[in-house]
Amino acid sequence: MPAISFAYEMAEADIMERPPRNPIKDRLVNRRLIFFSYLQVGFIQACGGFCVYFTLMMHNGFMPDRLLQLMRDWENKYINDLEDSFGQEWA
């Protein structure tokens, strides 16, 4: 991928004549980048992950309202026929 960006990026004639950046004032990671990468993109990815999870569970017969207390019944040694939202039994 970096080779593609080098091929299409225009060369800067005065790149070596510019002074170096000030490490105190000109930071590489600033508040705007952290906000964008962690809060905005992270929220979108989390929503996408939950959407996929609930879609797959619904496809397998477990509706979201049934998923809330399912772990208690799933790990119970004495319940051997766990029923999903469609009436199918899971052993």
Summary of the structure (lengths in Angstrom):
residues: 91
radius of gyration: 25.9
end to end distance: 47.9
largest distance: 76.3
contacts: 144
relative contact order: 0.06
helix: 49%
strand: 4%
